[in-house]
């Protein structure tokens, strides 16, 4: 059970209710919506990083899952395992992301560079020069910045999940609608 109650649409500010419109009624959104001052903006940034990103969908999910594993965020891992499958990531690679570095043989060079970059940003805050340069060769400046924003966003969300002990959903989720 979550440490605090999930948001109540009956008592929520109109801008929070509007920010949730069309989103799935999943517990992470329901928890973030408790923040009247930043919830709408956090939800909008997550939407933009997921659906407006110039990063390849598979690359994006590798990074998100790796952040989830490094953050020990089981909710994140569960949610994005499903997303990773939808975008074409194999079950073997999904499993291997959590078992890295023992499973590095499963990944191609670009994927290995993404994982090394993600590990460095999460663990040390700044990737070593050689890791940065390898990733820099594979991505545009815009994508490099998006990559760091993606890592930071999912670090933040993972901490929300872990701090508030967000419950895993037990079945399919409806969608929020404004009445």
Number of C-alpha atoms within 10 A of each C-alpha: 9 15 11 12 12 17 19 13 16 8 8 15 15 13 14 22 20 14 19 23 14 12 15 16 17 18 19 23 20 19 20 21 27 20 16 15 12 13 20 21 17 19 19 14 16 16 13 11 18 15 11 10 16 15 20 10 18 18 17 22 23 23 25 26 27 28 29 26 18 17 21 16 23 19 20 24 22 14 16 18 20 13 16 23 15 12 14 11 18 14 12 11 19 20 13 18 26 18 13 18 12 10 14 16 11 14 16 9 12 14 19 20 20 22 25 22 25 27 19 16 17 19 12 10 13 15 18 13 8 11 18 17 12 16 21 14 10 13 15 13 11 11 17 17 12 17 24 17 14 23 23 18 18 21 19 14 21 26 16 16 23 18 13 17 16 25 16 16 14 6 6 9 12 11 12 17 13 11 5
